[in-house]
Amino acid sequence: MPCILRVAVSVGLLAFGLSAQGAQFVVRTPPALAPLYLFDAKAADLDGDGDLDLCGPSIQLFVPRHVLLRNDGAERFTDVSANLPPASQSSQTMLPFDMDLDGDLDLFVSPGRLWRNQGNLTFVDASANLPAGVATSLGVEAVDFDGDGDLDLAMVGLPLFGYSRILVNQGNGVFAVSPGTVPTPGFGLTTADFDQDGDADIAVAGTSVLKLLRNDGSWVFTDVTPQWMPGVAPFQCTGVTAADFDGDGVPDLWTSAASGSQLWRFASGAFAVASSLPSCVQGHSFVVADVDEDDDLDLVSSNLLGPAVQLAVNDGTGNFALAPSRLSIANVGSSRLTGGDFDGDGDVDFVVADSAGPSRLVLNRHRDLVPGQPVVGQTWNVQMASEPGYATLHHTARLAIAVAALPSPATIPGVGDLWLDLSLGYVFFENVVFAGSGQCTFPFVVPPSPSLVGLPLYLQGLLEQYRAPTRLTAHFRVVVQ
């Protein structure tokens, strides 16, 4: 190991100190996201490099356009929107999916466009593969409805300017209108095999009623709302999603409405209310994910009234409680959310796409490393968090500082991706994450030596959480100033 690194860190003071209690999530605004007023955002690995890129419609500087952001890691994104085909108008949504089974993700762009992925984040217009007349759609999903191995498209819109259709993939990314049922108009839709017969059914968040369509095969979708929700009065449904919220292996249904949000369990051929969500969880956009890694699905919702983005935590049986100490984000517009692991540390983060203000990256500090900035002659604080806002037991945090990173990560099963090149020299420290704070700080004194200026250092942490297995954090590169 180079002597300069040994001197720089070995004379530093390492303190096992408490940090103030913080929220589980923290808002950060990468420069590429700051100017974007996004109508919507979708996360997907569009360039095949293992991390999540972003795409969506924007109204930056009041000029509608389509945005493509490449994830460069360490909370950095690069705007590569020039790689998208020209478009005469903006859209409501962009859906990444592999339309032609070539192993990369293409884009359905509402209204009525297909963009084929040519690799290296370069797309060409393949809209000729769509049938004529495909118009604006408020909700669209890619699902293999007929079990032939390719992805079909189900979409819904509102009357007059919407388009509700099912498009059948012919196997090569060419689509035709399904000869079967046309979905009812609506704000959005979700798909799942509710009746466990091996094919995907549809739930539509309609303008005046929730509609349930059973897939009977041969492109026949039967309206079974009266049978699957017997005795339930029609209600306006602004949001709907399907997931196994109670852990029984069968998809449940979450509905959001002005009258309140509810969780419905499908059993004995019908849905029944399993629990009511907190009254303010009535958002039109949401992320369903295990945000605290306790093996159940939580809800992050974007609400039109009250705090704009909130977390409702699942107790494992489908009962939810708001957790404002972990997450509560004010907003200026009608936000839409997309979730995913954007910083590569294995937990779920999300992006707030806001058409009335700058879009933001909201990082889950469940396994967070904040590298800070080393400056000669000053104290360098490196922060780590495991369960900020809800930790109840002390546990160990370990930090490694190396002089080089690997060109690609070494995956350690059950632990995560190791990015540091430990063969070229590193130093290693331990600290304690105290209950009640869920975080700790590693302070180092950087010697006042001009020869250290410009030295690159690479950092990654390891957290021994009692709620989950030991896991690696994201990695970072810093340069001494």
BAMAR-646238 format. One record per residue (C-alpha): x, y, z; residue number from 1. Coordinates in nm, 3 decimals, always signed. Layout:
# BAMAR-646238
{px X&py Y&pz Z&num NUM}
...
END
This chain:
# BAMAR-646238
{px +0.000&py +0.000&pz +0.000&num 1}
{px +0.141&py +0.342&pz -0.086&num 2}
{px +0.286&py +0.517&pz +0.218&num 3}
{px +0.096&py +0.835&pz +0.140&num 4}
{px -0.235&py +0.660&pz +0.207&num 5}
{px -0.111&py +0.505&pz +0.530&num 6}
{px -0.004&py +0.845&pz +0.663&num 7}
{px -0.323&py +1.016&pz +0.550&num 8}
{px -0.553&py +0.791&pz +0.746&num 9}
{px -0.350&py +0.633&pz +1.024&num 10}
{px -0.293&py +0.961&pz +1.202&num 11}
{px -0.663&py +1.038&pz +1.184&num 12}
{px -0.879&py +1.028&pz +1.494&num 13}
{px -1.154&py +0.766&pz +1.476&num 14}
{px -1.444&py +0.828&pz +1.718&num 15}
{px -1.726&py +0.591&pz +1.806&num 16}
{px -1.984&py +0.864&pz +1.828&num 17}
{px -2.357&py +0.907&pz +1.815&num 18}
{px -2.522&py +1.099&pz +1.533&num 19}
{px -2.856&py +1.273&pz +1.558&num 20}
{px -3.154&py +1.060&pz +1.471&num 21}
{px -3.252&py +1.099&pz +1.108&num 22}
{px -3.514&py +0.984&pz +0.862&num 23}
{px -3.479&py +0.662&pz +0.667&num 24}
{px -3.488&py +0.854&pz +0.338&num 25}
{px -3.295&py +1.161&pz +0.232&num 26}
{px -3.366&py +1.389&pz -0.066&num 27}
{px -3.083&py +1.459&pz -0.304&num 28}
{px -3.089&py +1.640&pz -0.636&num 29}
{px -2.827&py +1.526&pz -0.888&num 30}
{px -2.739&py +1.807&pz -1.132&num 31}
{px -2.890&py +1.622&pz -1.430&num 32}
{px -3.226&py +1.596&pz -1.249&num 33}
{px -3.240&py +1.949&pz -1.107&num 34}
{px -3.371&py +2.131&pz -1.417&num 35}
{px -3.617&py +1.859&pz -1.520&num 36}
{px -3.988&py +1.906&pz -1.466&num 37}
{px -4.093&py +1.547&pz -1.533&num 38}
{px -4.451&py +1.437&pz -1.597&num 39}
{px -4.346&py +1.082&pz -1.517&num 40}
{px -4.032&py +0.872&pz -1.484&num 41}
{px -3.953&py +0.508&pz -1.543&num 42}
{px -3.647&py +0.323&pz -1.414&num 43}
{px -3.483&py +0.043&pz -1.612&num 44}
{px -3.138&py -0.082&pz -1.712&num 45}
{px -3.159&py +0.052&pz -2.066&num 46}
{px -2.788&py +0.015&pz -2.146&num 47}
{px -2.736&py -0.327&pz -1.985&num 48}
{px -2.462&py -0.217&pz -1.745&num 49}
{px -2.636&py -0.339&pz -1.430&num 50}
{px -2.772&py -0.012&pz -1.291&num 51}
{px -3.102&py +0.172&pz -1.336&num 52}
{px -3.130&py +0.450&pz -1.592&num 53}
{px -3.424&py +0.693&pz -1.613&num 54}
{px -3.658&py +0.797&pz -1.891&num 55}
{px -3.973&py +1.004&pz -1.909&num 56}
{px -4.155&py +1.304&pz -2.054&num 57}
{px -4.043&py +1.648&pz -1.937&num 58}
{px -4.151&py +2.009&pz -1.966&num 59}
{px -3.813&py +2.165&pz -1.903&num 60}
{px -3.826&py +2.545&pz -1.949&num 61}
{px -4.190&py +2.497&pz -2.060&num 62}
{px -4.074&py +2.305&pz -2.368&num 63}
{px -4.213&py +1.948&pz -2.386&num 64}
{px -3.948&py +1.688&pz -2.462&num 65}
{px -3.847&py +1.331&pz -2.385&num 66}
{px -3.566&py +1.266&pz -2.139&num 67}
{px -3.314&py +0.982&pz -2.116&num 68}
{px -3.069&py +0.984&pz -1.824&num 69}
{px -2.780&py +0.738&pz -1.801&num 70}
{px -2.692&py +0.626&pz -1.448&num 71}
{px -2.319&py +0.669&pz -1.397&num 72}
{px -2.324&py +0.555&pz -1.034&num 73}
{px -2.248&py +0.747&pz -0.713&num 74}
{px -2.570&py +0.948&pz -0.757&num 75}
{px -2.454&py +1.082&pz -1.094&num 76}
{px -2.669&py +1.089&pz -1.408&num 77}
{px -2.583&py +1.207&pz -1.758&num 78}
{px -2.846&py +1.347&pz -1.994&num 79}
{px -2.828&py +1.145&pz -2.318&num 80}
{px -3.170&py +1.249&pz -2.449&num 81}
{px -3.015&py +1.320&pz -2.788&num 82}
{px -3.009&py +0.941&pz -2.837&num 83}
{px -3.389&py +0.935&pz -2.859&num 84}
{px -3.574&py +0.977&pz -3.190&num 85}
{px -3.722&py +1.323&pz -3.256&num 86}
{px -4.085&py +1.363&pz -3.148&num 87}
{px -4.327&py +1.638&pz -3.241&num 88}
{px -4.506&py +1.631&pz -2.906&num 89}
{px -4.453&py +1.520&pz -2.550&num 90}
{px -4.624&py +1.223&pz -2.389&num 91}
{px -4.786&py +1.107&pz -2.068&num 92}
{px -4.570&py +0.804&pz -2.007&num 93}
{px -4.281&py +0.590&pz -2.134&num 94}
{px -4.276&py +0.214&pz -2.072&num 95}
{px -3.951&py +0.014&pz -2.099&num 96}
{px -4.002&py -0.347&pz -2.215&num 97}
{px -3.837&py -0.597&pz -2.450&num 98}
{px -4.078&py -0.589&pz -2.743&num 99}
{px -3.871&py -0.807&pz -2.981&num 100}
{px -3.709&py -1.056&pz -2.742&num 101}
{px -3.355&py -0.948&pz -2.832&num 102}
{px -3.245&py -0.907&pz -2.470&num 103}
{px -3.252&py -0.529&pz -2.439&num 104}
{px -3.529&py -0.291&pz -2.335&num 105}
{px -3.725&py -0.093&pz -2.592&num 106}
{px -3.971&py +0.191&pz -2.520&num 107}
{px -4.342&py +0.232&pz -2.571&num 108}
{px -4.407&py +0.606&pz -2.573&num 109}
{px -4.760&py +0.735&pz -2.527&num 110}
{px -4.923&py +0.846&pz -2.750&num 111}
{px -4.868&py +0.570&pz -3.002&num 112}
{px -4.493&py +0.537&pz -3.056&num 113}
{px -4.243&py +0.253&pz -3.030&num 114}
{px -3.868&py +0.312&pz -3.003&num 115}
{px -3.638&py +0.016&pz -3.061&num 116}
{px -3.319&py -0.011&pz -2.856&num 117}
{px -3.013&py -0.040&pz -3.079&num 118}
{px -2.771&py -0.075&pz -2.788&num 119}
{px -2.549&py +0.187&pz -2.622&num 120}
{px -2.862&py +0.380&pz -2.520&num 121}
{px -2.945&py +0.458&pz -2.883&num 122}
{px -3.304&py +0.424&pz -3.004&num 123}
{px -3.474&py +0.432&pz -3.345&num 124}
{px -3.840&py +0.487&pz -3.427&num 125}
{px -4.032&py +0.162&pz -3.477&num 126}
{px -4.382&py +0.311&pz -3.449&num 127}
{px -4.480&py +0.143&pz -3.775&num 128}
{px -4.503&py -0.177&pz -3.566&num 129}
{px -4.815&py -0.039&pz -3.393&num 130}
{px -5.166&py -0.052&pz -3.540&num 131}
{px -5.311&py +0.276&pz -3.665&num 132}
{px -5.503&py +0.497&pz -3.427&num 133}
{px -5.317&py +0.422&pz -3.101&num 134}
{px -5.370&py +0.740&pz -2.898&num 135}
{px -5.289&py +0.885&pz -2.558&num 136}
{px -5.294&py +0.634&pz -2.274&num 137}
{px -5.284&py +0.717&pz -1.904&num 138}
{px -5.184&py +0.365&pz -1.803&num 139}
{px -5.002&py +0.090&pz -1.989&num 140}
{px -4.851&py -0.245&pz -1.888&num 141}
{px -4.653&py -0.506&pz -2.079&num 142}
{px -4.782&py -0.857&pz -2.000&num 143}
{px -4.771&py -1.197&pz -2.169&num 144}
{px -5.148&py -1.250&pz -2.175&num 145}
{px -5.149&py -1.556&pz -2.402&num 146}
{px -4.846&py -1.741&pz -2.266&num 147}
{px -4.651&py -1.742&pz -2.593&num 148}
{px -4.336&py -1.593&pz -2.440&num 149}
{px -4.358&py -1.237&pz -2.571&num 150}
{px -4.500&py -0.924&pz -2.411&num 151}
{px -4.837&py -0.783&pz -2.513&num 152}
{px -4.962&py -0.435&pz -2.421&num 153}
{px -5.269&py -0.340&pz -2.218&num 154}
{px -5.355&py +0.029&pz -2.202&num 155}
{px -5.633&py +0.251&pz -2.073&num 156}
{px -5.722&py +0.617&pz -2.120&num 157}
{px -6.012&py +0.851&pz -2.057&num 158}
{px -6.308&py +0.909&pz -2.292&num 159}
{px -6.270&py +1.153&pz -2.583&num 160}
{px -5.891&py +1.170&pz -2.571&num 161}
{px -5.801&py +0.829&pz -2.432&num 162}
{px -5.733&py +0.489&pz -2.582&num 163}
{px -5.824&py +0.160&pz -2.412&num 164}
{px -5.701&py -0.144&pz -2.600&num 165}
{px -5.507&py -0.467&pz -2.571&num 166}
{px -5.237&py -0.504&pz -2.835&num 167}
{px -5.118&py -0.852&pz -2.927&num 168}
{px -4.744&py -0.900&pz -2.990&num 169}
{px -4.695&py -1.109&pz -3.303&num 170}
{px -4.362&py -1.235&pz -3.168&num 171}
{px -4.129&py -0.991&pz -3.342&num 172}
{px -4.234&py -0.663&pz -3.185&num 173}
{px -4.518&py -0.605&pz -3.433&num 174}
{px -4.854&py -0.546&pz -3.265&num 175}
{px -5.217&py -0.596&pz -3.366&num 176}
{px -5.538&py -0.498&pz -3.189&num 177}
{px -5.678&py -0.785&pz -2.984&num 178}
{px -5.998&py -0.933&pz -3.126&num 179}
{px -6.133&py -0.969&pz -2.772&num 180}
{px -6.256&py -0.737&pz -2.500&num 181}
{px -6.173&py -0.367&pz -2.489&num 182}
{px -6.084&py -0.251&pz -2.135&num 183}
{px -6.307&py +0.013&pz -1.980&num 184}
{px -6.170&py +0.372&pz -1.980&num 185}
{px -5.976&py +0.467&pz -1.670&num 186}
{px -5.691&py +0.643&pz -1.494&num 187}
{px -5.471&py +0.335&pz -1.484&num 188}
{px -5.460&py -0.043&pz -1.462&num 189}
{px -5.279&py -0.331&pz -1.297&num 190}
{px -5.248&py -0.699&pz -1.390&num 191}
{px -5.214&py -1.019&pz -1.185&num 192}
{px -5.341&py -1.376&pz -1.181&num 193}
{px -5.613&py -1.311&pz -0.924&num 194}
{px -5.797&py -1.642&pz -0.973&num 195}
{px -5.475&py -1.848&pz -0.990&num 196}
{px -5.564&py -2.013&pz -1.322&num 197}
{px -5.228&py -1.943&pz -1.485&num 198}
{px -5.301&py -1.627&pz -1.684&num 199}
{px -5.305&py -1.254&pz -1.609&num 200}
{px -5.630&py -1.075&pz -1.526&num 201}
{px -5.685&py -0.697&pz -1.532&num 202}
{px -5.807&py -0.439&pz -1.281&num 203}
{px -5.888&py -0.092&pz -1.417&num 204}
{px -5.908&py +0.222&pz -1.202&num 205}
{px -6.213&py +0.364&pz -1.377&num 206}
{px -6.362&py +0.711&pz -1.381&num 207}
{px -6.672&py +0.596&pz -1.192&num 208}
{px -6.601&py +0.240&pz -1.083&num 209}
{px -6.327&py -0.017&pz -1.035&num 210}
{px -6.351&py -0.280&pz -1.310&num 211}
{px -6.222&py -0.636&pz -1.282&num 212}
{px -6.164&py -0.832&pz -1.603&num 213}
{px -6.095&py -1.208&pz -1.589&num 214}
{px -5.874&py -1.354&pz -1.860&num 215}
{px -6.067&py -1.647&pz -2.006&num 216}
{px -5.811&py -1.728&pz -2.274&num 217}
{px -5.830&py -1.668&pz -2.649&num 218}
{px -5.823&py -1.293&pz -2.582&num 219}
{px -6.156&py -1.294&pz -2.402&num 220}
{px -6.168&py -1.073&pz -2.092&num 221}
{px -6.494&py -1.097&pz -1.900&num 222}
{px -6.618&py -0.823&pz -1.666&num 223}
{px -6.647&py -1.009&pz -1.335&num 224}
{px -6.673&py -0.705&pz -1.107&num 225}
{px -7.018&py -0.808&pz -0.973&num 226}
{px -6.894&py -1.161&pz -0.902&num 227}
{px -6.553&py -1.073&pz -0.762&num 228}
{px -6.680&py -0.778&pz -0.556&num 229}
{px -7.033&py -0.879&pz -0.464&num 230}
{px -7.238&py -0.618&pz -0.283&num 231}
{px -6.973&py -0.347&pz -0.322&num 232}
{px -7.117&py -0.014&pz -0.435&num 233}
{px -6.937&py +0.148&pz -0.733&num 234}
{px -6.668&py +0.395&pz -0.633&num 235}
{px -6.435&py +0.624&pz -0.822&num 236}
{px -6.091&py +0.466&pz -0.818&num 237}
{px -5.792&py +0.692&pz -0.878&num 238}
{px -5.522&py +0.431&pz -0.828&num 239}
{px -5.493&py +0.053&pz -0.823&num 240}
{px -5.211&py -0.198&pz -0.788&num 241}
{px -5.177&py -0.572&pz -0.732&num 242}
{px -4.924&py -0.732&pz -0.499&num 243}
{px -4.903&py -0.993&pz -0.225&num 244}
{px -4.932&py -0.759&pz +0.073&num 245}
{px -5.018&py -1.022&pz +0.336&num 246}
{px -4.760&py -1.284&pz +0.238&num 247}
{px -4.997&py -1.569&pz +0.154&num 248}
{px -4.869&py -1.617&pz -0.201&num 249}
{px -5.185&py -1.480&pz -0.366&num 250}
{px -5.200&py -1.128&pz -0.517&num 251}
{px -5.408&py -0.874&pz -0.325&num 252}
{px -5.552&py -0.552&pz -0.462&num 253}
{px -5.490&py -0.202&pz -0.329&num 254}
{px -5.733&py +0.068&pz -0.436&num 255}
{px -5.701&py +0.441&pz -0.384&num 256}
{px -6.014&py +0.657&pz -0.387&num 257}
{px -6.143&py +0.985&pz -0.252&num 258}
{px -6.345&py +0.789&pz +0.003&num 259}
{px -6.036&py +0.615&pz +0.136&num 260}
{px -5.773&py +0.358&pz +0.041&num 261}
{px -5.831&py -0.010&pz +0.104&num 262}
{px -5.657&py -0.344&pz +0.074&num 263}
{px -5.866&py -0.624&pz -0.077&num 264}
{px -5.785&py -0.995&pz -0.034&num 265}
{px -5.899&py -1.246&pz -0.299&num 266}
{px -6.032&py -1.567&pz -0.143&num 267}
{px -6.312&py -1.814&pz -0.225&num 268}
{px -6.365&py -1.650&pz -0.564&num 269}
{px -6.420&py -1.293&pz -0.444&num 270}
{px -6.244&py -0.988&pz -0.301&num 271}
{px -6.313&py -0.872&pz +0.055&num 272}
{px -6.168&py -0.577&pz +0.244&num 273}
{px -5.867&py -0.697&pz +0.442&num 274}
{px -5.771&py -0.364&pz +0.597&num 275}
{px -5.797&py +0.008&pz +0.544&num 276}
{px -5.487&py +0.209&pz +0.478&num 277}
{px -5.427&py +0.538&pz +0.660&num 278}
{px -5.685&py +0.788&pz +0.535&num 279}
{px -5.429&py +1.020&pz +0.379&num 280}
{px -5.278&py +0.743&pz +0.162&num 281}
{px -5.495&py +0.829&pz -0.135&num 282}
{px -5.228&py +0.904&pz -0.391&num 283}
{px -5.244&py +0.864&pz -0.763&num 284}
{px -4.887&py +0.729&pz -0.781&num 285}
{px -4.704&py +0.488&pz -0.556&num 286}
{px -4.412&py +0.250&pz -0.513&num 287}
{px -4.478&py -0.096&pz -0.370&num 288}
{px -4.158&py -0.238&pz -0.224&num 289}
{px -3.998&py -0.382&pz +0.088&num 290}
{px -3.828&py -0.057&pz +0.187&num 291}
{px -3.703&py -0.183&pz +0.524&num 292}
{px -3.617&py -0.542&pz +0.422&num 293}
{px -3.844&py -0.714&pz +0.673&num 294}
{px -3.990&py -0.945&pz +0.406&num 295}
{px -4.319&py -0.765&pz +0.348&num 296}
{px -4.433&py -0.501&pz +0.100&num 297}
{px -4.464&py -0.138&pz +0.210&num 298}
{px -4.622&py +0.156&pz +0.027&num 299}
{px -4.471&py +0.487&pz -0.073&num 300}
{px -4.745&py +0.713&pz -0.207&num 301}
{px -4.766&py +1.052&pz -0.374&num 302}
{px -5.074&py +1.232&pz -0.247&num 303}
{px -5.269&py +1.522&pz -0.389&num 304}
{px -5.360&py +1.649&pz -0.040&num 305}
{px -5.142&py +1.678&pz +0.268&num 306}
{px -4.774&py +1.577&pz +0.264&num 307}
{px -4.697&py +1.488&pz -0.093&num 308}
{px -4.487&py +1.174&pz -0.043&num 309}
{px -4.534&py +0.941&pz +0.252&num 310}
{px -4.441&py +0.592&pz +0.367&num 311}
{px -4.695&py +0.341&pz +0.500&num 312}
{px -4.520&py +0.048&pz +0.670&num 313}
{px -4.662&py -0.305&pz +0.650&num 314}
{px -4.667&py -0.514&pz +0.968&num 315}
{px -4.645&py -0.833&pz +0.761&num 316}
{px -5.016&py -0.916&pz +0.759&num 317}
{px -5.139&py -0.635&pz +0.535&num 318}
{px -5.197&py -0.378&pz +0.810&num 319}
{px -5.030&py -0.043&pz +0.742&num 320}
{px -4.922&py +0.250&pz +0.958&num 321}
{px -4.783&py +0.582&pz +0.845&num 322}
{px -4.418&py +0.642&pz +0.933&num 323}
{px -4.363&py +1.020&pz +0.907&num 324}
{px -4.041&py +0.997&pz +1.108&num 325}
{px -3.891&py +0.790&pz +0.828&num 326}
{px -4.032&py +0.980&pz +0.529&num 327}
{px -4.240&py +1.291&pz +0.470&num 328}
{px -4.162&py +1.509&pz +0.169&num 329}
{px -4.347&py +1.828&pz +0.079&num 330}
{px -4.408&py +1.898&pz -0.286&num 331}
{px -4.528&py +2.175&pz -0.514&num 332}
{px -4.702&py +1.977&pz -0.786&num 333}
{px -4.873&py +1.651&pz -0.869&num 334}
{px -4.588&py +1.403&pz -0.835&num 335}
{px -4.537&py +1.058&pz -0.980&num 336}
{px -4.300&py +0.804&pz -0.830&num 337}
{px -4.072&py +0.533&pz -0.962&num 338}
{px -3.876&py +0.295&pz -0.742&num 339}
{px -3.552&py +0.103&pz -0.775&num 340}
{px -3.198&py +0.064&pz -0.646&num 341}
{px -3.039&py +0.374&pz -0.799&num 342}
{px -2.721&py +0.382&pz -0.591&num 343}
{px -2.633&py +0.012&pz -0.609&num 344}
{px -2.648&py -0.069&pz -0.238&num 345}
{px -2.928&py -0.325&pz -0.266&num 346}
{px -3.218&py -0.134&pz -0.112&num 347}
{px -3.511&py +0.051&pz -0.272&num 348}
{px -3.479&py +0.422&pz -0.354&num 349}
{px -3.717&py +0.625&pz -0.568&num 350}
{px -3.743&py +0.927&pz -0.794&num 351}
{px -4.006&py +1.198&pz -0.749&num 352}
{px -4.107&py +1.319&pz -1.097&num 353}
{px -4.267&py +1.661&pz -1.055&num 354}
{px -4.420&py +1.853&pz -1.344&num 355}
{px -4.433&py +2.174&pz -1.135&num 356}
{px -4.079&py +2.173&pz -0.995&num 357}
{px -3.738&py +2.008&pz -1.008&num 358}
{px -3.744&py +1.629&pz -0.993&num 359}
{px -3.560&py +1.466&pz -0.706&num 360}
{px -3.378&py +1.148&pz -0.611&num 361}
{px -3.491&py +1.010&pz -0.274&num 362}
{px -3.231&py +0.768&pz -0.140&num 363}
{px -3.304&py +0.496&pz +0.112&num 364}
{px -3.052&py +0.530&pz +0.394&num 365}
{px -3.115&py +0.171&pz +0.495&num 366}
{px -2.756&py +0.103&pz +0.385&num 367}
{px -2.627&py +0.450&pz +0.317&num 368}
{px -2.272&py +0.578&pz +0.289&num 369}
{px -2.212&py +0.953&pz +0.264&num 370}
{px -1.844&py +0.991&pz +0.170&num 371}
{px -1.797&py +1.359&pz +0.250&num 372}
{px -1.504&py +1.557&pz +0.112&num 373}
{px -1.148&py +1.514&pz +0.242&num 374}
{px -0.955&py +1.842&pz +0.259&num 375}
{px -0.595&py +1.869&pz +0.377&num 376}
{px -0.567&py +2.007&pz +0.728&num 377}
{px -0.936&py +1.953&pz +0.806&num 378}
{px -1.155&py +1.686&pz +0.965&num 379}
{px -1.306&py +1.450&pz +0.709&num 380}
{px -1.642&py +1.305&pz +0.818&num 381}
{px -1.764&py +0.984&pz +0.656&num 382}
{px -2.121&py +0.897&pz +0.756&num 383}
{px -2.292&py +0.560&pz +0.749&num 384}
{px -2.655&py +0.476&pz +0.821&num 385}
{px -2.832&py +0.142&pz +0.853&num 386}
{px -3.179&py +0.198&pz +1.003&num 387}
{px -3.211&py +0.571&pz +1.071&num 388}
{px -3.524&py +0.658&pz +1.257&num 389}
{px -3.615&py +0.308&pz +1.373&num 390}
{px -3.308&py +0.111&pz +1.487&num 391}
{px -3.360&py -0.062&pz +1.822&num 392}
{px -3.035&py -0.256&pz +1.872&num 393}
{px -2.669&py -0.156&pz +1.850&num 394}
{px -2.483&py -0.309&pz +1.555&num 395}
{px -2.152&py -0.282&pz +1.372&num 396}
{px -2.046&py -0.067&pz +1.080&num 397}
{px -1.722&py -0.126&pz +0.893&num 398}
{px -1.555&py +0.112&pz +0.647&num 399}
{px -1.282&py +0.033&pz +0.394&num 400}
{px -1.078&py +0.297&pz +0.212&num 401}
{px -0.874&py +0.180&pz -0.089&num 402}
{px -0.652&py +0.333&pz -0.354&num 403}
{px -0.831&py +0.168&pz -0.648&num 404}
{px -1.165&py +0.023&pz -0.756&num 405}
{px -1.239&py -0.287&pz -0.961&num 406}
{px -1.344&py -0.235&pz -1.325&num 407}
{px -1.655&py -0.444&pz -1.248&num 408}
{px -1.784&py -0.559&pz -0.910&num 409}
{px -1.713&py -0.890&pz -0.741&num 410}
{px -2.051&py -1.024&pz -0.633&num 411}
{px -2.057&py -1.183&pz -0.288&num 412}
{px -2.376&py -1.394&pz -0.257&num 413}
{px -2.608&py -1.257&pz +0.009&num 414}
{px -2.380&py -0.961&pz +0.082&num 415}
{px -2.376&py -0.753&pz -0.236&num 416}
{px -2.126&py -0.615&pz -0.487&num 417}
{px -1.772&py -0.541&pz -0.374&num 418}
{px -1.620&py -0.260&pz -0.580&num 419}
{px -1.291&py -0.194&pz -0.398&num 420}
{px -0.968&py -0.343&pz -0.533&num 421}
{px -0.831&py -0.473&pz -0.205&num 422}
{px -0.521&py -0.624&pz -0.368&num 423}
{px -0.363&py -0.280&pz -0.412&num 424}
{px -0.391&py -0.175&pz -0.051&num 425}
{px -0.662&py -0.054&pz +0.181&num 426}
{px -0.733&py +0.047&pz +0.540&num 427}
{px -1.022&py -0.082&pz +0.747&num 428}
{px -1.216&py +0.067&pz +1.041&num 429}
{px -1.502&py -0.035&pz +1.269&num 430}
{px -1.766&py +0.178&pz +1.438&num 431}
{px -2.090&py +0.127&pz +1.627&num 432}
{px -2.435&py +0.214&pz +1.498&num 433}
{px -2.630&py +0.299&pz +1.811&num 434}
{px -2.996&py +0.220&pz +1.864&num 435}
{px -3.214&py +0.527&pz +1.832&num 436}
{px -2.992&py +0.694&pz +1.574&num 437}
{px -2.938&py +0.418&pz +1.319&num 438}
{px -2.625&py +0.592&pz +1.196&num 439}
{px -2.268&py +0.678&pz +1.286&num 440}
{px -1.980&py +0.901&pz +1.176&num 441}
{px -1.618&py +0.813&pz +1.101&num 442}
{px -1.413&py +1.132&pz +1.154&num 443}
{px -1.056&py +1.149&pz +1.022&num 444}
{px -0.802&py +1.430&pz +1.045&num 445}
{px -0.637&py +1.481&pz +0.706&num 446}
{px -0.275&py +1.595&pz +0.754&num 447}
{px -0.193&py +1.946&pz +0.622&num 448}
{px +0.034&py +1.808&pz +0.351&num 449}
{px +0.010&py +1.962&pz +0.001&num 450}
{px +0.130&py +1.633&pz -0.147&num 451}
{px -0.206&py +1.477&pz -0.061&num 452}
{px -0.401&py +1.713&pz -0.288&num 453}
{px -0.537&py +1.525&pz -0.588&num 454}
{px -0.511&py +1.181&pz -0.426&num 455}
{px -0.812&py +0.965&pz -0.529&num 456}
{px -0.961&py +0.741&pz -0.261&num 457}
{px -1.234&py +0.476&pz -0.291&num 458}
{px -1.479&py +0.398&pz -0.011&num 459}
{px -1.730&py +0.125&pz +0.064&num 460}
{px -1.900&py +0.014&pz +0.384&num 461}
{px -2.028&py -0.309&pz +0.537&num 462}
{px -2.324&py -0.304&pz +0.777&num 463}
{px -2.424&py -0.584&pz +1.015&num 464}
{px -2.795&py -0.516&pz +1.054&num 465}
{px -2.994&py -0.723&pz +1.299&num 466}
{px -3.311&py -0.705&pz +1.085&num 467}
{px -3.134&py -0.826&pz +0.771&num 468}
{px -2.815&py -1.007&pz +0.663&num 469}
{px -2.483&py -0.825&pz +0.653&num 470}
{px -2.474&py -0.616&pz +0.338&num 471}
{px -2.236&py -0.388&pz +0.149&num 472}
{px -2.316&py -0.023&pz +0.084&num 473}
{px -2.274&py +0.165&pz -0.240&num 474}
{px -1.916&py +0.267&pz -0.327&num 475}
{px -1.774&py +0.614&pz -0.387&num 476}
{px -1.466&py +0.786&pz -0.527&num 477}
{px -1.341&py +1.104&pz -0.362&num 478}
{px -1.038&py +1.321&pz -0.440&num 479}
{px -0.848&py +1.495&pz -0.163&num 480}
{px -0.858&py +1.874&pz -0.195&num 481}
END
